[in-house]
Amino acid sequence: MFDAFFVRRLKSPLAFAAKSLDAMGIRATQVTLIGAVIGLAAAILIAADALLLGGLLFLMNRLFDGLDGALARQQGPTEQGAFLDITLDFLIYSAIPLAFAVRDPDVALAAAFLLFSFVGTGSTFLAFSIFATRHGLKNESLKEKSIYYLQGLTEGFETTLVLTLMCLFPQWFEWLAWGFGALCLMTTGSRIVEGNRVLRGISTPEPDRLSET
């Protein structure tokens, strides 16, 4: 819900930091991969009950996620980089609830519900982006992103906030998981409705036209 707002506010400081990384010869894909390793380390630490350190590393992962995009825009975006960025983002987001379930099996049901809701938001997000790209649709509020961002109640900022709160207040995990999972399902529903509205009446291109895109 607030991603577009924060993207605009963080664009300049991230670009400044990315300029220094570019001068050092660091590639955007390298930042993506390092960030993913940090994110997986965060999940391992959370599973081992080192919640504060795990939460800190998770926030570092989110910082690297912003830096790789800023660096890619300076160096020239690539399809490989965008693919890795999106894929690893979803894996890290999903690894955190799993880590809490490993840490405390008593909260596994709430963690499973949250992961189920993530499947809903992720699948609607990615599925719509396929058709948006195919038909040249644009989201002007997040036009610098590599794919179309179909917005909703729960986006990257909200997910980061909730997963961080879980690390700070693990006793709230179940409440946060059930509550945020419900909001994610609302986002899923709104994206289904919006995607259906936007795509209604748009025909699928012929196979020969698809091969040209």
ABEGO torsion letter per residue (X at the ends): XAAAAAAAAAAAAAAAAAAAAAAAGBBAAAAAAAAAAAAAAAAAAAAAGBAAAAAAAAAAAAAAAAAAAAAAAAAEBBAAAAAAAAAAAAAAAAAAAAAAAAABAAAAAAAAAAAAAAAAAAAAAAAAAAAAAAAGBBBAAAAABABBBBBBABBAAAAAAAAAAAAABAAAAAAAAAAAAAAAAAAAAAAAAAAAAAABGBBBBBAAAAAAX
